[in-house]
Amino acid sequence: MTRIALATCSALPDLHPDDAPLLGALTSRGHAVDAVVWDDPTVDWSAFDLVVIRSTWDYAQRRTEFLTWAARVEEVSALANPYAVVRWNSDKHYLHELEEAGVPIVPTMWLEPERHLSSRALHTRFPANGDFVIKPAVSAGSVDTGRYTAIDAGSRGLAIQHARRLLGADRTVMVQRYLNSVDTVGERAHIFLSGEYSHSVLKGAMLDGPDVGVDGVYKEERMSRIVASDDEIEASRHVIRTARRLLTESADGVEDVPKPFLYARVDLVSSDDGAPVLMELEMVEPSLFTALGDGALDRFADAIATRAS
């Protein structure tokens, strides 16, 4: 009997409710499956034929440890998505690579900690008008993320404090324009399983003010099912194809990039002219919202079962 581990975090030892039904779905397909906390030192990962990363949402401030874990697991078992993908996709600098490769992204400025920027230097790098978002380049579940108003001195001051706190912790800061379409149209998440389009969901706006911290490992999201346009599905496919090419052509000579990825979620928003632009490409531990897609749970279970065989 094939043994499958669904990797999670200690705050969600029994998985997030969205993933919990996978246990029964995979068991009914003849597999032995367990929810396993990724940083539990007692776990023998070699006992599993496949380890699927799910709700490991506490990795953001422990990325080096998480990557070490992923590499160790891959030495003794199959990991999905694999280490090469986890390493690349767990740092949002991948967005800069995708932009350079021709993928339109949300306008972003990168502030690196080694620059030792003063408060005045930060002030000059923030947008002059509109709202903007401050977040770290390594993050999960919208933790350490806040929305600020450029023309309000108090809000701008809070943004400076937020950025300095992240930079002081040796974390790269992303400054992104807040696109008004997030409030009016919403953010669309398009989910692909084993390379095939599965379903789409609409994410309600989550940021309405400064970063105030999160009681837990993620912010609760307001989701609803939608029917995606052909244009957005094709735009999402283009993002995934580009990511695969970048991974395959990387300087490290990555040869173990799976074809296809077991799962990928492409989050799109609308630019000022209405065109879709990339907010994030999630291939490490994204929520896949299988409860909101007809047949999505079975498609995901089948994809995992096939990968485990």
PyMOL commands that set and color helices and strands:
alter all, ss='L'
color gray80, all
select helices_A, chain A and resi 21-27+45-47+60-76+83-89+94-100+113-115+119-125+153-168+181-184+230-248+290-292+296-308
alter helices_A, ss='H'
color red, helices_A
select strands_A, chain A and resi 3-8+32-37+50-53+78-80+108-111+131-136+146-149+173-177+187-193+196-203+223-226+263-270+276-282
alter strands_A, ss='S'
color yellow, strands_A
deselect
rebuild
show_as cartoon
